[in-house]
């Protein structure tokens, strides 16, 4: 593949989480279109965009920094879904499913970051 990030297995999980975010937010109230919906989608896409950008950096240390940014976006996405649950935009079952996927992604990104520091 032409780009380093495309060879990372974790990117498939990131893309799946992004799709889930888009699916969940498609049911948010229309008055949230420029609020929580947009913020959730931007946070989700930032996970992958930071991995892609970081993978083009010259050193593993630089890449590791961008993985840390991606971890921040995973956390942001998770907290947005927690807010969505509180506002009853999503169900507890939807939140629990999302949360498990976000936590698994968090662990995989932490492992990737650790691998870049060796």
C-alpha positions as CSV (number, residue, x, y, z in Angstrom):
1,X,0.0,0.0,0.0
2,X,1.1,3.5,-0.7
3,X,0.6,5.0,2.8
4,X,2.0,3.5,6.0
5,X,-1.2,3.9,8.0
6,X,-3.1,1.7,5.5
7,X,-0.9,-1.2,6.6
8,X,-2.0,-0.8,10.3
9,X,-4.7,-3.3,11.3
10,X,-6.0,-0.9,13.9
11,X,-7.2,1.4,11.1
12,X,-9.9,-1.1,10.3
13,X,-11.2,-0.8,13.9
14,X,-11.0,2.9,13.7
15,X,-13.0,3.0,10.5
16,X,-15.6,0.7,12.0
17,X,-15.9,3.1,15.0
18,X,-16.3,6.1,12.7
19,X,-19.1,4.3,10.9
20,X,-20.8,3.5,14.2
21,X,-20.5,7.2,15.3
22,X,-22.1,8.3,12.0
23,X,-24.9,5.7,12.4
24,X,-25.6,6.7,16.0
25,X,-25.6,10.4,15.3
26,X,-27.9,10.0,12.3
27,X,-30.6,9.5,14.9
28,X,-29.8,12.6,17.0
29,X,-32.4,15.4,17.0
30,X,-32.1,17.7,14.0
31,X,-31.5,20.7,16.3
32,X,-28.2,19.0,17.3
33,X,-27.0,19.0,13.6
34,X,-24.5,21.8,14.3
35,X,-23.8,20.7,17.9
36,X,-23.3,17.3,19.3
37,X,-23.7,15.5,15.9
38,X,-20.9,17.5,14.3
39,X,-18.7,17.3,17.3
40,X,-19.1,13.5,17.5
41,X,-18.3,13.1,13.8
42,X,-15.3,15.4,13.9
43,X,-13.9,13.6,17.0
44,X,-14.4,10.2,15.4
45,X,-12.7,11.1,12.1
46,X,-9.9,12.8,14.0
47,X,-8.9,9.4,15.4
48,X,-8.0,8.1,11.9
49,X,-6.8,11.5,10.5
50,X,-4.2,11.8,13.3
51,X,-3.0,8.2,12.7
52,X,-2.7,8.9,9.0
53,X,-0.8,12.2,9.5
54,X,1.5,10.8,12.2
55,X,2.4,7.8,10.1
56,X,3.9,10.1,7.5
57,X,6.3,11.6,10.1
58,X,10.0,10.8,9.9
59,X,10.5,9.3,13.4
60,X,8.6,6.9,15.6
61,X,8.7,9.5,18.3
62,X,6.7,11.9,16.1
63,X,4.3,9.2,15.1
64,X,3.8,8.3,18.8
65,X,2.8,11.9,19.5
66,X,0.0,11.7,16.8
67,X,-1.1,8.3,18.3
68,X,-1.6,10.2,21.6
69,X,-3.7,12.8,19.8
70,X,-5.8,9.9,18.4
71,X,-6.2,8.6,22.0
72,X,-7.6,12.0,22.9
73,X,-10.1,11.8,20.1
74,X,-11.2,8.3,21.3
75,X,-11.8,9.7,24.7
76,X,-13.7,12.7,23.3
77,X,-15.9,10.4,21.2
78,X,-16.6,8.3,24.3
79,X,-17.5,11.3,26.4
80,X,-19.8,12.6,23.6
81,X,-21.7,9.3,23.6
82,X,-22.0,9.5,27.4
83,X,-23.6,12.9,27.0
84,X,-25.8,11.4,24.2
85,X,-26.9,8.7,26.6
86,X,-27.7,11.3,29.3
87,X,-29.8,13.2,26.8
88,X,-31.5,10.0,25.7
89,X,-30.3,10.3,22.1
90,X,-29.0,6.8,22.3
91,X,-30.0,3.8,24.4
92,X,-28.0,2.1,27.2
93,X,-27.4,-0.9,24.9
94,X,-26.1,1.4,22.1
95,X,-23.8,3.2,24.6
96,X,-22.5,-0.1,26.1
97,X,-21.7,-1.5,22.7
98,X,-19.9,1.7,21.6
99,X,-18.1,1.9,24.9
100,X,-16.7,-1.6,24.5
101,X,-15.5,-0.8,21.0
102,X,-13.9,2.5,22.1
103,X,-12.1,0.8,25.0
104,X,-10.8,-2.0,22.8
105,X,-9.6,0.7,20.3
106,X,-8.0,2.6,23.2
107,X,-6.0,-0.5,24.2
108,X,-4.9,-1.2,20.6
109,X,-3.7,2.4,20.1
110,X,-1.8,2.3,23.4
111,X,-0.1,-0.9,22.3
112,X,0.8,0.8,18.9
113,X,2.2,3.8,20.8
114,X,4.3,1.6,23.0
115,X,5.6,-0.2,19.9
116,X,6.8,3.1,18.5
117,X,8.9,3.9,21.5
118,X,11.1,0.9,21.2
